[in-house]
Amino acid sequence: MLHYQIEFDDYRQHLVHVTLRFLANPTQVLWLPTWIPGSYLIREFSKHIEAVKAYDEAGRQLQISKFEKNKWRLYNTDHELITIEYDVYAYDLSVRGAYVDQTRLYINPACACLALQDQEDKPIEVEVFLPSELKHFQIATGLEHKSLVKGRFTLKADNYAQLIDSPFELADQTRFSFVANAIPHEFVVSGTHSMNSERMKQDIEKICTTEISMFGTAPFNNYTFMTMATGNSYGGLEHPNSTSLITPRSDLPKADEPVEPSEDYQRFLGLCSHEYFHSWLVKFIRPENFVNYDLHKESYTSLLWIFEGFTSYYDDLILHRSGVVSQDSYLKLLKTQIDRYLQNPGRFVQTVAESSFDAWVKFYRQDENSNNAGTSYYNKGALVALCLDLGLRLKGSSLDALMRRLYENSQAGKQVHERTIFDLCEELTGQKWIEQINHLINTTDELPLDQLLPEFGLSYEIKNEKTLPFGLKVIDKPEGVLVQQARRDGAGTMAGLSANDVIIAIDGLKASEKLLAKYAKVKNTFNVYAFRRDELLQFELQGGETDLATVELKVVDQAKLDQWLIK
């Protein structure tokens, strides 16, 4: 067994002290992942590792040398009991890293626990020691754990893969337990908040029960939700039997939360639903090349439109199926998803399969050009899932049936490859789906929402009720009007304005967001002054607006709609 000891005495400096003890191979390599499963970006966790030292059984210091960005080597250890010590700088509040201070101790082992090459399959024990002033902290994790002494916890993992996919948090926590389909669940919230725990318990239990019932069984024996409440941070990361969430505290249910959840609370419920669904889709049902991750470099797949897109389709749909939100609320959520797609000019540039493959270099590195040049495998992937669901239903099947088939295949050891969805659609309907699916994922043609939704009782009408003045997304700042994004087809771009320019005057008047909107409606040419970096530039700007398409969905046949939303 490999033994890690984690201490937090220097939490005020945001440092974690890690001690690793093991029987070494004659030449032993240690390494740290460069990325964390579920978040497709090289994050270079090793940059936070400090002062790595090695000792033999007698306490003599050994030479340990770094020979790659995330790898260290020990020589001539001859199966000795070796001790490695090092510090980790931990001040990343996101769900992907480590964060320690006097309010919270949070560790993703992927960024803190060095692995032993060729010993990754050995069982692991982690002992956690709290400083005396923080011994009252509670622990939350998906790992097996126990505490025999206050302020000291023992965690166990079957192997390194399980360890790095199981974060743990120690903090003052609000918590409750519930059972969904005979499976125990724990819901934990840390940070300053005033969550209505009874309401949260009522709704999350419905969501979990609905998702387990959809698949028939769950790939876990227990489950833990870990939530950090903050002022405005938002995100989540899935793990096999837990999820780590961060949310604005205003998104948590309030004491007077209405029967129909507020939009803020709906957003948090959708996040919970999304990450929980990942327990099946991505943690158990996987792309073939994700069965054994290569954590030293990128693991490419063009299938994230399935794993994130399908999950993004179901996260909101489950809210309605579970009875947590009404049909009207669900249709508003669907409208928002479709509007986001229609207002993304990059959908005509990049396919959703290309978006999946490029996640490593594009999705997590958004810039001022992203909306012009790319599409989201979350957003378009969710609408591809909608199209597949409705298309399958017209042929007597459903995406639910396809998801269950994926789950059954994974239980039998068959994971997802490029042809899997094509083959399963054919199995479920007896018809070829090559042309239809290729159209959805490998072209930039419009999705056939206008054809499919009316088949299920919804009218579909595109309107242009919103506009971008001069094709510019702007915001008022003390120094002027900051251009955040510039549409390629907009009058502003044609005149030479660019993202990050600061417009200070238009037609001789001090610029403001409101004034720009006014002038955009006038078909004249105006002189505009703007700073680019520290240089003042003059532009001739022709009035004009870029339409932002929105969809109007109306129920015209409730019985047909029920065939989709309820069954």
C-alpha positions in Angstrom: 0.0 0.0 0.0 1.2 3.5 -0.8 0.8 6.0 2.0 0.2 9.7 1.7 0.2 12.1 4.6 -1.3 15.6 4.0 -0.9 18.4 6.5 -2.2 21.9 6.5 -0.2 23.7 9.1 0.8 26.4 6.6 -2.7 27.1 5.4 -2.2 30.9 5.9 0.4 30.7 3.2 -1.9 28.5 1.1 0.6 25.7 1.4 -0.1 22.0 1.7 2.6 19.7 3.0 2.6 16.2 1.4 4.6 13.2 2.6 4.6 10.0 0.5 6.0 6.7 1.7 6.5 3.6 -0.5 8.8 0.7 -1.4 10.7 2.0 -4.5 11.7 0.2 -7.6 15.5 0.2 -8.3 15.0 3.3 -10.5 11.8 5.0 -9.5 10.0 7.7 -11.5 7.4 10.0 -9.9 5.0 12.1 -11.9 2.0 14.4 -11.6 -0.9 14.7 -14.1 -0.9 17.7 -16.5 -4.7 17.8 -16.6 -7.7 16.5 -14.7 -10.3 14.2 -16.1 -13.4 16.0 -17.2 -11.7 19.3 -17.9 -9.9 19.3 -21.2 -7.0 21.7 -20.9 -3.4 21.2 -20.0 -3.2 22.8 -16.6 0.5 22.1 -15.7 -0.3 21.2 -12.1 3.4 20.6 -11.4 4.1 24.3 -11.4 2.7 24.4 -7.9 5.0 21.7 -6.5 7.7 23.1 -4.3 10.8 21.8 -2.6 10.7 18.1 -3.4 13.0 16.0 -1.1 13.7 12.3 -0.8 14.9 10.2 2.2 15.9 6.6 2.7 14.9 4.4 5.6 17.7 5.8 7.8 16.6 9.4 7.2 19.5 10.2 4.8 18.6 12.6 2.1 18.7 11.2 -1.4 19.1 12.9 -4.8 15.9 13.4 -6.6 16.0 15.2 -10.0 13.3 16.6 -12.2 13.8 15.4 -15.8 10.5 16.5 -17.4 8.0 19.2 -16.6 6.0 16.8 -14.5 8.4 13.9 -13.7 11.1 13.3 -11.1 13.6 10.4 -10.9 15.2 8.6 -7.9 18.2 6.3 -8.6 19.6 3.2 -6.9 16.8 2.8 -4.4 16.9 -1.0 -4.5 13.4 -1.6 -3.1 14.0 0.5 0.0 11.3 2.3 2.0 11.5 5.8 0.6 9.9 9.0 2.0 9.2 11.9 -0.4 8.2 15.3 1.0 7.1 18.4 -0.8 4.8 21.5 -0.6 1.9 22.4 -2.9 0.8 25.9 -3.4 -3.0 25.8 -3.1 -5.0 28.9 -4.0 -7.1 27.9 -6.9 -10.8 28.3 -6.0 -12.0 26.5 -9.0 -13.3 22.9 -8.9 -10.1 21.7 -10.7 -7.4 22.5 -8.3 -6.5 22.9 -4.6 -7.4 25.7 -2.2 -6.6 26.2 1.4 -7.1 29.0 3.8 -8.7 29.5 7.3 -12.2 28.8 5.9 -11.7 25.8 3.6 -9.2 23.1 2.8 -9.9 21.6 -0.6 -7.8 19.1 -2.5 -8.0 17.6 -5.9 -5.4 14.8 -5.6 -4.6 15.2 -9.3 -2.8 18.4 -8.5 -1.3 17.5 -5.2 -0.4 13.7 -5.0 2.6 12.5 -7.0 2.1 9.2 -8.7 4.7 6.3 -8.8 5.4 5.0 -12.2 4.6 1.3 -12.5 2.9 1.4 -9.1 -0.3 3.2 -10.1 -2.5 0.1 -9.5 -1.5 -0.3 -5.8 -4.0 0.5 -3.1 -3.6 3.8 -1.4 -4.1 5.2 2.0 -4.2 9.0 2.7 -4.0 10.4 6.2 -5.1 14.0 6.6 -4.0 16.0 9.7 -5.7 19.3 10.6 -4.1 22.0 12.7 -5.5 22.3 16.2 -7.5 25.5 15.4 -9.3 23.8 12.5 -10.0 20.4 14.0 -13.7 21.2 14.1 -13.8 21.0 10.3 -16.0 18.2 8.7 -14.9 16.2 5.7 -16.7 15.6 2.4 -15.5 13.1 -0.2 -16.5 10.2 -2.4 -13.7 8.1 -1.0 -14.0 5.6 1.7 -13.0 7.5 4.9 -13.1 7.4 8.7 -11.9 9.4 11.6 -10.9 7.8 14.9 -9.4 11.0 16.4 -10.8 14.5 16.0 -8.9 16.4 13.3 -7.4 13.3 11.7 -9.0 11.4 8.8 -8.0 8.3 6.9 -9.1 8.0 3.3 -8.7 4.9 1.1 -8.5 4.5 -2.7 -8.2 1.3 -4.7 -5.6 2.8 -7.0 -4.2 6.1 -8.2 -6.9 6.6 -10.9 -9.6 6.5 -8.2 -7.5 8.8 -5.9 -7.1 11.6 -8.5 -10.8 11.4 -9.4 -12.0 11.9 -5.8 -11.5 15.4 -4.4 -12.1 16.0 -0.7 -13.0 19.1 1.3 -12.6 20.0 5.0 -14.6 23.0 6.2 -17.5 24.1 8.3 -20.4 22.5 6.3 -24.1 22.5 6.0 -25.1 18.9 5.1 -28.0 16.6 4.8 -28.5 13.0 3.6 -31.2 11.4 1.5 -31.8 8.1 -0.3 -32.6 7.9 -4.0 -33.6 4.4 -5.4 -32.1 2.8 -2.3 -28.7 4.6 -2.8 -27.4 6.8 0.0 -26.6 10.4 -1.0 -25.0 13.3 0.9 -25.3 16.9 0.0 -22.7 19.3 1.5 -22.4 23.1 1.3 -19.5 25.2 2.5 -19.0 29.0 2.4 -21.3 31.8 3.6 -24.9 31.1 2.6 -28.5 30.9 3.9 -29.6 27.9 1.9 -33.1 26.5 2.4 -31.9 22.9 3.2 -35.4 21.4 3.2 -36.2 22.7 -0.2 -32.8 21.7 -1.6 -33.3 18.2 -0.2 -36.8 17.9 -1.7 -35.7 18.9 -5.2 -32.3 17.2 -5.4 -33.9 13.9 -4.3 -36.4 14.1 -7.2 -33.6 14.8 -9.7 -31.4 12.0 -8.6 -34.4 9.5 -8.4 -35.4 10.5 -12.0 -31.9 10.0 -13.4 -31.4 6.6 -11.8 -34.8 5.5 -12.9 -34.0 6.5 -16.5 -31.0 4.2 -16.6 -32.5 1.5 -14.4 -29.4 1.3 -12.1 -26.5 3.5 -11.0 -22.8 2.9 -11.5 -22.1 3.9 -7.8 -23.1 2.7 -4.4 -23.1 6.1 -2.7 -22.9 9.7 -3.9 -21.7 13.0 -2.5 -22.5 16.6 -3.7 -19.8 19.1 -2.6 -20.8 22.7 -3.1 -18.8 25.9 -2.4 -21.0 29.0 -2.1 -19.3 32.2 -3.3 -20.2 35.7 -4.5 -20.3 35.0 -8.2 -18.2 31.9 -9.2 -19.9 29.1 -11.1 -18.8 25.7 -12.3 -18.8 22.0 -11.7 -16.6 18.9 -12.2 -17.9 15.3 -12.3 -16.3 12.3 -10.5 -17.4 8.7 -10.3 -19.4 9.0 -7.1 -19.2 12.7 -6.3 -19.2 16.1 -7.9 -17.5 19.3 -6.9 -19.6 22.4 -7.5 -19.1 26.1 -7.0 -22.0 28.5 -7.2 -23.1 32.1 -6.4 -24.8 31.9 -3.0 -27.8 33.7 -4.6 -28.4 30.6 -6.7 -29.2 28.5 -3.7 -32.8 28.1 -2.6 -34.0 30.8 -0.3 -36.2 30.6 2.8 -39.2 31.9 0.7 -38.2 30.1 -2.5 -41.4 30.0 -4.6 -43.0 26.7 -5.7 -41.8 27.3 -9.2 -38.0 27.8 -8.7 -36.5 31.2 -9.5 -34.2 31.5 -12.5 -31.2 31.7 -10.2 -32.2 28.5 -8.4 -33.0 26.8 -11.7 -29.5 27.5 -12.8 -28.0 25.7 -9.7 -30.4 22.8 -10.1 -29.4 22.4 -13.7 -25.7 22.3 -12.6 -26.5 19.6 -10.1 -28.5 17.7 -12.7 -25.7 18.0 -15.3 -22.8 16.8 -13.1 -24.9 14.0 -11.6 -25.8 12.8 -15.2 -22.0 12.6 -15.9 -21.8 9.7 -13.5 -23.2 7.6 -16.3 -22.1 9.6 -19.3 -18.3 10.1 -19.3 -17.4 8.5 -16.0 -18.9 5.1 -16.8 -19.9 5.4 -20.5 -16.7 6.7 -22.1 -15.0 7.4 -25.4 -12.8 4.4 -26.2 -9.5 6.4 -25.7 -10.7 7.6 -22.3 -10.8 4.2 -20.8 -7.2 4.6 -19.7 -6.4 8.3 -19.7 -2.9 9.5 -20.8 -2.5 12.3 -18.1 0.8 13.4 -19.5 -0.6 14.9 -22.7 -3.9 15.7 -24.5 -6.3 12.8 -25.1 -8.2 13.9 -28.2 -11.8 12.9 -29.1 -14.3 14.3 -31.5 -17.1 12.9 -29.4 -17.6 15.6 -26.7 -20.8 16.6 -28.5 -22.1 13.3 -27.1 -20.6 13.4 -23.6 -21.2 17.1 -22.9 -23.9 17.8 -25.4 -26.2 15.0 -24.5 -25.6 15.8 -20.8 -26.5 19.4 -21.5 -29.7 18.3 -23.2 -30.8 16.1 -20.3 -29.8 18.4 -17.4 -32.8 20.7 -18.1 -35.1 18.0 -19.4 -34.6 16.1 -16.1 -35.7 19.2 -14.1 -39.0 19.0 -15.8 -39.4 15.2 -15.8 -38.7 15.1 -12.1 -41.4 17.7 -11.5 -39.0 20.3 -10.1 -39.8 22.9 -12.8 -42.9 23.4 -14.9 -43.3 22.9 -18.6 -43.3 26.6 -19.1 -40.0 26.9 -17.3 -38.5 24.1 -19.3 -39.5 25.7 -22.6 -37.9 28.9 -21.5 -34.7 27.0 -20.8 -34.9 25.4 -24.2 -35.5 28.8 -25.8 -32.4 30.1 -24.1 -30.4 27.2 -25.5 -31.7 27.7 -29.0 -31.2 31.5 -28.9 -27.6 31.0 -27.8 -27.1 28.7 -30.9 -28.8 31.2 -33.3 -26.7 34.1 -32.0 -23.4 32.3 -32.5 -22.0 33.2 -36.0 -19.2 30.6 -35.4 -21.7 27.8 -36.0 -21.2 28.5 -39.7 -17.5 28.1 -39.3 -16.9 25.1 -37.1 -18.8 21.8 -36.9 -19.7 20.4 -33.5 -17.3 17.4 -34.1 -14.5 19.8 -34.8 -15.4 21.8 -31.7 -15.1 18.6 -29.7 -11.7 17.8 -31.0 -10.4 21.3 -30.5 -11.6 21.6 -26.9 -7.9 21.4 -25.7 -7.0 24.6 -27.6 -10.2 26.5 -28.0 -13.1 25.9 -25.6 -11.2 26.5 -22.4 -9.3 29.4 -24.0 -12.1 31.7 -25.0 -11.1 35.1 -26.5 -12.7 38.0 -28.4 -12.9 36.0 -31.6 -14.3 32.7 -30.2 -18.0 33.6 -31.0 -17.0 34.4 -34.6 -14.9 31.3 -35.2 -16.3 28.4 -33.1 -19.3 26.7 -31.8 -19.9 25.0 -28.4 -20.1 21.3 -28.1 -22.2 21.9 -25.0 -24.7 24.2 -26.7 -24.9 22.7 -30.2 -24.3 19.3 -28.8 -27.5 19.7 -26.6 -29.5 20.7 -29.7 -28.0 17.8 -31.7 -29.3 15.5 -28.9 -32.7 17.2 -29.1 -32.8 16.5 -32.9 -31.8 12.9 -32.4 -34.3 12.4 -29.7 -37.2 13.8 -31.8 -36.0 12.0 -34.9 -35.8 8.7 -33.0 -39.2 9.2 -31.5 -40.7 9.7 -35.0 -39.2 6.2 -35.8 -40.7 4.6 -32.7 -37.7 4.9 -30.4 -36.0 7.6 -28.3 -32.7 9.0 -27.1 -33.6 7.5 -23.7 -33.5 4.1 -25.3 -30.2 4.9 -26.9 -28.7 6.0 -23.6 -29.8 2.8 -21.9 -28.2 0.8 -24.7 -24.9 2.8 -24.2 -25.1 2.0 -20.5 -25.7 -1.7 -21.2 -22.8 -1.8 -23.7 -20.5 -0.2 -21.1 -21.5 -2.7 -18.5 -20.4 -5.3 -21.0 -17.1 -3.6 -21.6 -17.9 -1.9 -24.9 -17.2 1.8 -25.0 -18.0 4.6 -27.5 -16.3 5.0 -30.8 -16.9 7.2 -33.8 -19.6 4.8 -35.3 -21.4 3.9 -32.1 -24.3 6.4 -32.3 -24.8 5.7 -36.0 -25.0 1.9 -35.2 -27.3 2.3 -32.3 -29.7 4.5 -34.2 -29.9 1.8 -36.8 -30.4 -1.0 -34.3 -33.2 0.9 -32.5 -35.1 1.9 -35.7 -34.0 -0.6 -38.4 -33.0 2.3 -40.6 -29.7 3.8 -41.7 -28.8 7.1 -40.0 -25.6 8.0 -41.8 -26.9 11.0 -43.7 -28.9 12.5 -40.9 -26.2 12.2 -38.2 -23.5 13.4 -40.5 -25.7 16.4 -41.3 -25.9 17.2 -37.6 -22.3 16.8 -36.5 -20.1 17.1 -39.6 -21.6 20.1 -41.4 -22.2 23.7 -40.5 -25.7 23.5 -41.9 -28.6 24.7 -39.7 -30.1 22.1 -37.4 -33.6 21.0 -38.5 -35.3 22.3 -35.4 -37.9 24.1 -37.5 -39.0 20.7 -39.0 -38.8 18.5 -35.9 -40.3 20.6 -33.1 -43.7 21.2 -34.9 -44.0 17.4 -35.1 -44.2 17.4 -31.3 -46.7 20.2 -30.8 -44.4 23.3 -30.7 -44.5 26.1 -33.3 -41.1 27.4 -34.2 -40.7 31.0 -35.3 -37.4 32.9 -35.6 -37.6 36.6 -34.8 -35.1 39.5 -34.7 -36.2 41.3 -31.6 -32.6 42.1 -30.4 -29.7 43.8 -32.2 -26.1 44.7 -31.7 -25.4 48.3 -32.5 -22.8 48.4 -35.3 -22.3 44.6 -34.6 -20.5 45.5 -31.5 -20.9 44.0 -28.0 -20.0 46.8 -25.7 -20.0 47.9 -22.1 -19.7 51.3 -20.4 -16.5 51.9 -18.5 -15.2 55.0 -16.8 -12.7 55.6 -19.6 -15.3 55.1 -22.4 -17.2 52.4 -24.1 -15.2 49.1 -24.2 -15.7 46.9 -27.3 -15.9 43.4 -25.9 -16.6 41.6 -29.2 -16.9 42.7 -32.8 -19.0 40.7 -35.2 -17.1 40.1 -38.5 -20.1 41.1 -40.5 -20.9 44.2 -38.5 -20.6 47.9 -39.5 -18.1 48.4 -36.6 -15.7 45.8 -38.0 -16.1 47.1 -41.5 -15.1 50.5 -40.3 -12.0 49.1 -38.6 -13.1 49.0 -34.9 -11.9 45.9 -33.0 -12.4 44.1 -29.7 -10.7 45.9 -26.8 -11.0 49.3 -28.4 -12.3 52.0 -26.1 -14.7 54.4 -27.9 -14.6 57.9 -26.4 -16.7 60.0 -28.9 -19.2 59.6 -31.7 -20.3 62.5 -33.9 -18.6 64.9 -31.5 -20.4 63.6 -28.4 -19.1 61.6 -25.5 -19.7 58.0 -26.2 -22.0 55.7 -24.2 -23.6 52.4 -24.8 -27.0 54.2 -25.0 -25.7 56.7 -27.5 -24.1 54.1 -29.7 -27.5 52.2 -29.8 -29.2 55.5 -30.9 -26.7 56.3 -33.7 -26.7 52.7 -35.0 -30.4 53.2 -36.1 -29.4 56.3 -38.2 -28.3 55.5 -41.8 -25.6 58.2 -41.9 -21.9 58.2 -41.6 -20.3 59.4 -38.4 -16.8 60.2 -37.1 -15.9 58.0 -34.2 -12.8 58.3 -31.9 -11.4 55.4 -30.0 -8.3 54.4 -28.2 -6.5 51.2 -29.2 -3.9 50.5 -26.6 -2.7 54.1 -25.9 -3.2 55.4 -29.4 -6.1 57.6 -30.5 -7.7 56.5 -33.8 -10.4 58.0 -35.9 -13.0 55.9 -37.8 -15.8 56.6 -40.3 -18.7 54.5 -39.0 -21.8 53.8 -41.1 -25.0 53.4 -39.1 -26.3 49.9 -38.9 -27.3 47.1 -36.6 -26.6 43.3 -36.6 -29.8 41.3 -35.9 -29.7 38.8 -33.0 -32.1 36.0 -33.8 -34.4 34.6 -31.1 -36.9 31.8 -31.3 -40.5 31.9 -30.2 -41.9 28.5 -29.1 -45.6 28.1 -28.6 -47.5 25.0 -27.6 -50.0 24.2 -30.3 -50.7 20.5 -29.5 -50.2 19.5 -25.8 -50.9 15.8 -26.5 -48.0 15.7 -29.0 -45.8 17.6 -26.7 -46.5 15.1 -23.9 -45.3 12.3 -26.2 -41.8 13.9 -25.9 -41.6 15.6 -22.6 -43.3 13.1 -20.4 -42.7 9.7 -22.1 
